[in-house]
Amino acid sequence: MLELLIKYEAPLRFGLFASVFAVMAAWEIAAPRRALSMPKAKRWLANPGILIINGVLVRAVFPAAAVGMAMLAGQRGIGLLHFVDLPPLLEIVLAVIALDLAIYLQHVMFHATGFET
């Protein structure tokens, strides 16, 4: 299973992103939290634009950095999931949630500091 995840990492990441983006966009349309400061289309294009630029730069500059660090951590037994014995699928789900939480916190920090789009 790990080989499949590594082989299809890019389409899986994009599929997850597109799914979450679609759900959040529908939620924003159904129940907006505040008045718009800029048109939705402009903001909705800016955020995926940042994602695309980031993805291209990360793949060009650090093509194996994340995978390399994950493999190094696995070899050395580093990381929170090495302290518990969980099924591999549950470990993957927990890792994805933790990484998404980190990205969400980064998103909130950008809004708090005025770097928002």
C-alpha positions as CSV (number, residue, x, y, z in Angstrom):
1,M,0.0,0.0,0.0
2,L,2.9,2.4,0.8
3,E,4.2,1.9,-2.7
4,L,0.8,2.9,-4.2
5,L,0.7,6.0,-2.0
6,I,4.2,7.0,-3.1
7,K,3.5,6.3,-6.7
8,Y,0.2,8.2,-6.8
9,E,1.1,10.9,-4.2
10,A,0.6,13.9,-6.6
11,P,-2.9,12.9,-7.9
12,L,-4.0,11.9,-4.4
13,R,-2.9,15.2,-2.9
14,F,-4.6,17.1,-5.7
15,G,-7.8,15.1,-5.3
16,L,-7.8,15.7,-1.6
17,F,-7.2,19.4,-2.1
18,A,-9.9,19.7,-4.8
19,S,-12.4,17.8,-2.6
20,V,-11.7,19.9,0.5
21,F,-11.8,23.1,-1.6
22,A,-15.1,22.2,-3.1
23,V,-16.6,21.4,0.3
24,M,-15.3,24.7,1.8
25,A,-16.5,26.7,-1.3
26,A,-20.0,25.3,-1.0
27,W,-19.9,25.9,2.8
28,E,-18.9,29.5,2.2
29,I,-21.7,30.1,-0.3
30,A,-24.3,28.5,2.0
31,A,-23.1,30.2,5.3
32,P,-20.7,33.0,4.8
33,R,-19.0,34.2,8.1
34,R,-18.5,37.8,7.1
35,A,-19.1,40.3,4.3
36,L,-16.8,40.0,1.4
37,S,-13.8,42.4,1.1
38,M,-13.0,41.3,-2.4
39,P,-15.0,39.2,-5.0
40,K,-15.1,35.5,-4.4
41,A,-13.8,34.7,-7.9
42,K,-10.6,36.8,-7.3
43,R,-10.0,35.2,-3.9
44,W,-10.8,31.7,-5.0
45,L,-8.4,32.0,-7.9
46,A,-5.6,33.5,-5.7
47,N,-5.6,30.7,-3.1
48,P,-5.2,27.8,-5.7
49,G,-2.7,30.0,-7.5
50,I,-0.5,30.2,-4.4
51,L,-0.9,26.4,-4.1
52,I,0.2,25.8,-7.7
53,I,3.2,28.2,-7.4
54,N,4.2,26.6,-4.1
55,G,3.8,23.1,-5.5
56,V,5.9,23.8,-8.6
57,L,8.6,25.5,-6.5
58,V,8.7,22.7,-3.9
59,R,8.9,20.1,-6.7
60,A,11.6,22.0,-8.5
61,V,13.7,23.0,-5.5
62,F,13.1,20.2,-3.1
63,P,11.9,17.3,-5.2
64,A,12.4,14.6,-2.5
65,A,12.8,16.7,0.7
66,A,9.5,15.7,2.3
67,V,9.8,12.0,1.3
68,G,13.5,12.0,2.2
69,M,12.8,13.4,5.6
70,A,9.9,11.0,6.2
71,M,12.2,8.0,5.2
72,L,15.0,9.3,7.5
73,A,12.5,9.7,10.4
74,G,11.2,6.2,9.8
75,Q,14.7,4.7,9.7
76,R,15.7,6.5,12.9
77,G,12.4,5.9,14.7
78,I,11.7,9.7,15.0
79,G,8.2,11.0,15.2
80,L,5.1,10.8,17.4
81,L,3.6,7.8,15.6
82,H,6.7,5.7,16.5
83,F,5.6,5.8,20.2
84,V,2.3,4.0,19.5
85,D,1.4,0.8,17.7
86,L,-1.4,1.6,15.4
87,P,-2.6,0.1,12.1
88,P,-0.8,1.7,9.1
89,L,-4.1,3.1,7.7
90,L,-4.9,4.9,10.9
91,E,-1.3,6.2,11.1
92,I,-1.8,7.6,7.5
93,V,-5.1,9.3,8.5
94,L,-3.6,10.8,11.6
95,A,-0.5,12.0,9.7
96,V,-2.7,13.7,7.0
97,I,-4.8,15.3,9.7
98,A,-1.7,16.6,11.5
99,L,-0.2,18.0,8.3
100,D,-3.5,19.6,7.3
101,L,-3.8,21.2,10.8
102,A,-0.3,22.6,10.4
103,I,-1.3,24.1,7.0
104,Y,-4.5,25.5,8.5
105,L,-2.5,27.1,11.3
106,Q,-0.2,28.7,8.7
107,H,-3.3,29.9,6.9
108,V,-4.7,31.5,10.0
109,M,-1.3,33.1,10.8
110,F,-1.3,34.7,7.3
111,H,-4.7,36.2,7.9
112,A,-3.7,37.4,11.4
113,T,-0.5,39.2,10.1
114,G,-2.1,40.8,7.0
115,F,-0.6,38.5,4.4
116,E,-4.0,37.3,3.3
117,T,-5.3,37.3,-0.2
